[in-house]
Amino acid sequence: VMIDSTIVRAHACAAGYEKDGNSAQALGKSKGGFTTKIHTLVDALGLPIKFILTPGQVHDSTQSKALLSDVRDANVLGDKAYDSKDLYAFLLERGCNIVIPPRSNAKEPHEYDKEIYKERHLIECFFSKLKHFRRVFSRFDKTIISFSGFLNFSGSLIWMR
């Protein structure tokens, strides 16, 4: 399985839903405007398994345990953003083979399988396919429920191709 995230810009009409505030609707406010981050887990073929939505300023690694909670005895591929001792312990406990390169400033860099890591391009290809849907690459939906519903719908269309 592979884990990564991508940011989508939220259109101005997506703002303004005040029932629970913007952070509850996965809208982050920054200099560039409103953004939403889509944290994704895909299988070995680059097909989606699970999505988690957060405001755009949230770091990638914060949602890694929630995405990988059901994964056991698998190769787990991720980029350097997921290099943490806490995640390593979590995955080793589940019998996973960790294929995450060490950060450049790591005091004790670890080894990883570079040949398996070459397959990580499949999650980037999935994000490219996902952003072909106009309603995904520029979020127009005010609520997280409607946006995640269309995200799951577009993921199922990618599965059926």
N, C-alpha and C positions, 0 to 999 in steps of 0.2 A: 504494500500500500504506500501511497505518497501523500504528504501533507504540505499544504502551502496556503497562502492567502493572496487576495487581490483587492484593490480599492476601486470602487465605482463612485463617480460623482453623482450627487443627488441634485435633481433639478430644483429650482427655487420653489416650485409648487409643492414639493414634498414636505417642506417645512410648515410649521404652524399647527400641527396636531398637538394640543396642549393637555390632553387627558392625563398622560403619565410623564410628559416632558419629552424632549428630543432624544435624550440618552436611552430612554426605554424603547424608542422607535429606531434605534441603531443609526442615529444621525450624529456625526461628529462635526463640530464647528471649528474651522481653522481659517488661515489667511486665504486659502483657495476656495473656501465656501463649505458647503455641506458634503460630507463623504460618508460612505458606508464600507466597511471591510467585510469581505466574504471569506471566511475560513473554510477550507474544503479538504475532505479526505476522498481520494480516488483509489480505485483498484489498480492492478498491474496493467490493465488495458487502457487506463486513463478515463474510466467511466466513474461518475460520481457515486459516492456512498452516503456522505453526510455533509450538511452545510451548517455553519453557525454564523449569525450576523452580529456584528458589533459596530460601535461608532468607529470612524476612520482612524482615530489616533491611537487605538488599542494595539499593543504589540502582538506580533504573530504568536509567540510562545504561550501567551496567557490562555489560549483555548486548546492547546495541544492535548492535554489530558482528557478533556471532554470529547474531543474528536476520536481519540485512540482508546476510549474506555472499553470498547467491545473487541479490540484487536488482540489476538493471541497467536504465538508461534508464526510470525510473519517477518518478512524484510520490511523495515520502516524507513522510507527515504524522505529526507527533508533537507532544507538548505541550512546555512550557518546560523540563521535566526533561532533554530530549534536546538542549538548546542547548549545544553544545561545538564548539570549533574542530577538534578531532580527528575527531569524527563528520562534520563538514562536509567536511573534506578527504577522508575515506573515501568519502563519497557523491558528491562532485564527480568523483572519480577514476573512478567507475562511471557517470557521465553522468546522474545523478539530479537532478531538480528538488526542492529542499529547501523544505518548507512547515512550518517550525517557528518559532513566534514567539520573539523574543528575551526573555531574562530582564529583569526590571524594572531590575536594577542593571548591565546591560551597558554597558561603556564605549563601544563602537561598535555600536549596534543595527543590525541588518540588516533588509532589506525581505523580506516574504513575501506570498504571494497569499492575501488574506483570504477571497476567495470559495471557493477550493479548501479552505481550512482549515475552512470550515463543514461539510464532509462528515465531519470527524473524529468526529462523534457516532455514526457507524456502529460504531466499535470499542467505545464505551461501551454501545451497544445489544447488541453481541455478548456483552460481559461480563454484562449483565443476563440474556440467554438462557442463558448458561453456568451462572450461579448459580441457575437454576431446578432444576438437578440437585442433590439433597440431598447426594449423595456428593462433590460438588465444593465447595459453599459451606461445608461443615464437614468437613474432611478426617478420615476415620477410618482410612485406610490407614497402616500402619507404614512401608512401604517406598516409595521414590520410583518404583520400577518399577510397582507396582500402581496408585499414584495417577496416574502419567503415562499408564498404559494406559487407565484409565477416562476421563481427560481427553481423550485422543485418540478414544475411543469416543463420548463426548458431543459432541466437535467434528464427528465424522462424522455423527451424528444431526442436528446443526444444518445441515450441508451438504445432507442429504437432504430437509429440509423444503420 
